[in-house]
């Protein structure tokens, strides 16, 4: 699961300013983008533009990403033109969608907002377009605004017409210094059920249609990340290809039953363990034991 925080992207990056193209190349490799915007005032913490305006910050960054995609697609199109002259059907097909995408980008719009997005993904996914990647918007607010937000985060949410996650970097830094057993109490005193980091992780899994299954032995338990609607043999393959190739069946317990029964032995005794075959779609929170032929 790969994310990139683009809070540090600056105006002119598409032309090499700041971290420039190196920064943008890193973003191309991620699965989703976490867009963190500043939504608090503090005279002791400077802002690159000396103005707290999250919508302007968003516009600056979106523009740089759009310009980067425009430049890359334009180069790709020029390279494909050589193949088109030779009658290459695939090049002709790709160029048709590249032209549509270039027009959309030229109008200042991200690729992810195109109406025929499924066709775009099918034909242009190999190019890792930055503005095709899903975005999670995170507003960094002051501690007093962590529950309901403030004027900055409210205006931002209303303008982008999308869900946002409220975090306070100050609160998160305090949580990080506490022992794990004290973190819940600290959050409770602030009226919070979970940390901002946990919210971002959950939203990341939701955005990318990911779930988690577990394997548990005598000494340790381990979590494995897979896409929703993954078949049991494919889930087994996340551990080792032999598990997939020689798959026989999976012994499965829901995590709720596993915890309630205090482990596999009691769950098996109470009939909570199920035997699932090759067509089983792994569910979020399944605790699994795979049987396979060597």
C-alpha positions, 0 to 999 in steps of 0.5 A, a space after each residue: 500500500 503506497 501513499 504520498 503526502 504532497 503537502 510539500 509540493 510547490 508552485 513550479 514543480 512541473 518546471 523543475 522548481 523545488 524538488 521538481 521532477 524527482 518529486 513528481 516521479 515519486 508520486 507516479 509510483 503510488 497507489 493513492 495521494 494524501 493531500 494534506 492542507 493547512 487549516 490553522 493559524 499560528 504566527 510561529 509557523 510560516 506558510 510558503 505564501 504567508 497566507 492561510 488559504 487551503 483552497 489556493 494551496 489545492 489549486 497550486 498543487 492540482 495545477 502542477 500535477 495537471 501540467 506534469 501529466 500534460 507534458 508526459 502525455 504530449 511526449 507519449 503522443 509524439 512517440 506513438 505517431 511514428 507507430 501510427 504511420 506504420 498502421 499500428 492499431 494499438 497506437 491508434 487506439 491509445 492516441 484516441 484516448 490520449 487526445 481526449 485526456 489532453 483536452 480534459 487536462 488543458 481545461 484544468 481538470 484532473 483525469 479522474 474527473 473524466 466521464 469515460 474513466 473506465 476506458 481511460 484506465 483500461 487504455 492509459 493505466 500503464 502511464 501512471 497518470 498522477 491526476 488519475 490516482 485517487 485522492 484523500 483530503 486531510 485538513 490539519 487543524 489546531 487542537 481546539 478544532 479537531 472535533 468540528 473543524 474550523 472556518 478553513 476546513 469548512 470552506 475547503 470541504 464545501 468547495 471540493 465537494 468531497 469528504 475530508 479527514 480532520 487531524 491535528 499534527 500537534 495531537 498526533 505528535 503527543 500521541 506518538 510520545 505516549 505508551 500504547 496503553 495510555 493513548 486511548 485515555 488521552 484520546 478520550 480526554 479530547 473527545 476522540 475515538 481514534 487517532 488521525 493516523 488510524 482515520 487515514 489508514 482506514 480511508 486508504 483501505 476504503 479508497 483502494 478497496 482493500 481488506 485484511 485477513 490474518 494468519 495466527 500461530 502459537 507464537 504470532 499473528 500476522 495481517 495480510 492486505 488484499 483487494 476485496 473479492 479476492 479468492 482464497 487461493 489468491 489470498 494464500 498466494 500472498 504468503 507463498 506461491 506454493 500455497 496458491 498452486 497447491 491450494 486444497 482448502 482454507 480453514 476460516 474463522 471470523 476475527 470476531 469469533 476468534 477473539 470471543 473464543 480466545 483462539 482457534 481451539 475454542 472456536 473449532 470446538 464451538 463450530 465457528 471454524 468453516 472449511 472454504 474452497 477455491 471459490 471462497 471470497 475472503 472477507 475482511 477480518 478472516 483468520 485463515 489457515 491454508 491447507 495445500 499440497 507441496 
